[in-house]
Amino acid sequence: MAEKGKPHCLVLSYPSQGHINPLHQFCKNLHHKGLHVTLVTTKSEHKKLHVTASAASAAIAIDTISDGYDDGGQEQAESTEAYLDRFWRVGPETLTQLELGLVGAAFLTQSCAVNGVYYHVHRGLLSPLSESETISLPGCPPLEPSDLPSFVHDTVSYPAFIKMLVNQFSNVEKADWVLCNTYYELEEEVSIHSRV
């Protein structure tokens, strides 16, 4: 339970190292700003985590939700598509408290430029390019197909992941804040032009 009057942030992570690590760093920053923080991941992913002394000393609570595959996570699922489908059905069932009027923020773990590409794909403004085409996105230099994230350039190899990455924008307008894992000085132009 959070201290009375001290804001409590519940940080939900997609269960993979590329999401948990940036969110753990983000949680440490929130804690150092005086907030009580709980990092939430799946039961199966929690079993793989090594909760270090630094996590305990930072007073970051760790909690879990079910993804429907509590014993083995994604490896237990028949396919990536089956895992993601079940994750999105079962996970939210354990988060009904989100409907109690809490303030929400989306934390995008990739750079502004990469998120801009996924956002444009989600909105139908960017489709696969031929090898000789270039595109222009607000705040970015002209991009060739090889400059794009591999999930966009090669939509055949990992269809479930491109669907997940693109669909992260399906309800982003409901978030009170959208936070992005970036260095403003490196992506100033992209940040200014972001409409996420």
C-alpha positions in Angstrom: 0.0 0.0 0.0 1.3 3.4 -0.9 2.0 6.0 1.8 -0.9 8.3 2.4 -0.6 11.3 0.1 2.3 9.8 -1.9 1.4 9.1 -5.6 1.6 5.4 -6.6 2.6 4.5 -10.1 1.6 1.1 -11.4 3.9 0.4 -14.4 2.8 -2.4 -16.7 5.4 -4.1 -18.9 5.1 -6.4 -21.9 6.9 -9.5 -20.8 10.2 -9.3 -22.6 13.7 -8.0 -21.7 13.5 -5.2 -24.2 10.5 -3.8 -22.3 11.2 -4.7 -18.7 14.7 -3.2 -18.6 13.8 0.3 -19.9 10.7 0.3 -17.7 12.7 -0.8 -14.6 15.1 2.2 -15.2 12.0 4.4 -15.6 10.6 3.1 -12.3 13.9 3.9 -10.6 13.6 7.5 -11.9 10.0 7.8 -10.7 11.0 6.5 -7.3 13.9 9.0 -7.0 11.2 11.8 -7.7 9.4 10.6 -4.6 6.7 8.3 -6.0 5.8 4.9 -4.8 6.3 2.5 -7.8 5.1 -1.0 -8.6 6.4 -2.7 -11.7 4.0 -5.3 -13.0 4.9 -8.2 -15.4 3.5 -11.6 -16.0 3.8 -14.5 -13.6 5.9 -16.5 -16.0 8.3 -13.6 -16.7 8.6 -12.8 -13.0 10.0 -16.4 -12.5 12.8 -15.5 -14.9 13.7 -12.1 -13.3 16.6 -11.8 -10.9 15.3 -9.3 -8.4 18.6 -7.6 -7.4 19.5 -5.7 -4.3 19.4 -2.5 -6.3 15.7 -3.1 -7.1 15.0 -3.7 -3.4 17.0 -0.7 -2.3 15.1 1.5 -4.8 11.9 0.3 -3.1 10.3 -0.7 -6.4 7.6 -3.2 -5.7 7.2 -6.1 -8.2 3.8 -7.5 -8.8 2.4 -10.0 -11.4 -0.6 -10.6 -13.6 -1.5 -13.7 -15.5 -0.9 -14.0 -19.3 -2.7 -17.4 -19.4 0.6 -19.2 -19.6 1.8 -18.9 -16.0 4.2 -21.8 -16.1 6.1 -21.1 -19.3 5.1 -17.8 -20.8 5.4 -17.4 -24.6 7.5 -20.6 -24.8 4.4 -22.6 -23.6 2.1 -21.1 -26.3 1.5 -22.9 -29.6 2.6 -19.8 -31.5 3.4 -16.1 -31.0 0.0 -15.2 -32.3 -1.7 -17.6 -29.8 0.4 -16.1 -27.0 -0.4 -12.5 -27.9 -4.1 -13.3 -28.3 -4.3 -14.9 -24.9 -2.1 -12.3 -23.3 -4.5 -9.5 -24.3 -7.6 -11.6 -23.2 -6.3 -12.8 -19.8 -4.0 -9.9 -18.7 -6.6 -7.2 -18.5 -8.9 -9.4 -16.5 -6.5 -8.9 -13.5 -6.4 -5.1 -14.0 -10.0 -4.1 -13.4 -8.8 -1.5 -10.9 -7.7 0.6 -14.0 -11.3 1.4 -14.4 -11.3 3.3 -11.1 -10.4 6.6 -12.6 -6.7 6.3 -12.3 -4.5 8.5 -14.5 -2.7 6.6 -17.2 0.5 7.0 -19.3 1.7 5.0 -22.2 5.5 4.4 -22.1 6.9 3.6 -25.6 10.2 1.8 -25.1 11.6 2.5 -28.5 12.9 5.8 -29.9 10.6 8.6 -31.2 11.7 7.9 -34.8 10.9 4.2 -34.5 7.6 4.9 -32.8 6.8 7.5 -35.5 7.2 4.8 -38.1 4.9 2.4 -36.3 2.4 5.2 -35.7 2.3 6.0 -39.4 1.8 2.3 -40.2 -1.0 2.1 -37.7 -2.8 5.1 -39.3 -2.4 3.5 -42.7 -0.1 6.4 -43.8 2.9 4.1 -44.5 2.9 0.9 -46.5 5.8 -1.4 -47.5 8.2 0.3 -49.8 10.0 -0.9 -52.9 13.8 -1.0 -52.6 14.1 2.3 -54.6 11.5 4.3 -52.7 12.2 6.8 -49.9 9.7 8.3 -47.5 9.6 11.5 -45.5 8.2 11.5 -42.0 7.9 14.7 -39.9 11.2 15.6 -38.3 13.1 12.8 -40.0 15.5 12.9 -43.0 14.3 10.9 -46.0 14.2 7.2 -45.2 14.9 4.2 -47.4 13.4 0.7 -46.7 16.7 -0.4 -45.0 16.3 2.6 -42.6 13.0 1.3 -41.3 12.5 -1.1 -38.4 12.9 -4.7 -39.6 9.3 -5.5 -38.6 8.1 -2.9 -41.1 10.5 -3.7 -43.8 9.9 -7.5 -43.5 6.3 -8.0 -42.6 6.3 -11.7 -43.5 8.8 -13.1 -41.0 7.1 -11.8 -37.8 3.5 -10.9 -38.5 2.4 -11.1 -34.8 5.1 -8.7 -33.7 4.4 -6.1 -36.3 0.7 -6.3 -35.4 1.6 -5.8 -31.7 4.0 -3.0 -32.3 1.5 -1.2 -34.6 -1.5 -1.8 -32.4 0.2 -0.2 -29.4 -1.2 3.0 -30.9 -4.8 1.7 -31.0 -5.8 3.4 -27.8 -2.9 5.8 -27.2 -5.3 8.7 -27.3 -6.9 7.4 -24.1 -3.6 8.0 -22.2 -3.2 11.1 -20.1 0.5 11.2 -21.1 2.6 9.5 -23.7 6.2 9.0 -22.7 9.0 7.9 -25.1 12.4 6.3 -24.4 14.6 9.0 -26.1 17.2 11.6 -25.7 15.6 14.9 -26.6 18.8 16.4 -27.9 19.2 13.5 -30.4 15.6 13.5 -31.5 14.6 17.1 -31.0 13.0 17.5 -34.5 11.2 14.2 -34.3 9.9 15.0 -30.8 8.6 18.4 -31.9 6.7 16.8 -34.8 5.4 13.8 -32.9 1.6 13.7 -33.0 1.2 10.6 -30.9 
